[in-house]
Amino acid sequence: MEIESCSIGGERVAIRLAGRMEESLQAFAVRAACFIGEMEVPYSEEFDGHDYGATHVIAYIGNEPIGTVRVRWFKSFAMTERLAVMQRFRGNNVGQLLLERCRQLAESRGCNMLYTRLPPAQAAYFEKQGWRRLDEPSEQGDRSIVALVHPVDPAKAQAEPDAHEAQRYRVDQPIAA
């Protein structure tokens, strides 16, 4: 499925779901450039077993991948992770378009909210997009992490997540069967 969104420099931006291995590898390449290359995140922290059970949403200009986000699916919510936009395309709402596509997917699957966990410095971007902090930053290993939520249906009141379910799916824990 593809949705048209906007253009950058006169070129159309398209948001698509990775349906083939080649497209998943494009998502991984964007993440590697942004997280490993720019932020010096170790490879072992960036890529994990969740990549193969997740949905990867990719932003393209032509055939060139310029951004991506990973979505994992749970009972009542979708967890967005690893939002990455190539540096030269930032400031063009690509991240917002990717998150909106995640919201649409979550709505189509019956989820009531989007959930994410990330460093507090990155939380401001999500808060500008209407996300709400679920808790104060907590220590996870040697880094600080904050949880944020966003309603799937903005017209409805923000449902409180099932705290037990959300806590079970911290980023450093494997997916329960």
Summary of the structure (lengths in Angstrom):
residues: 177
radius of gyration: 15.5
end to end distance: 28.1
largest distance: 46.6
contacts: 522
relative contact order: 0.13
helix: 33%
strand: 34%
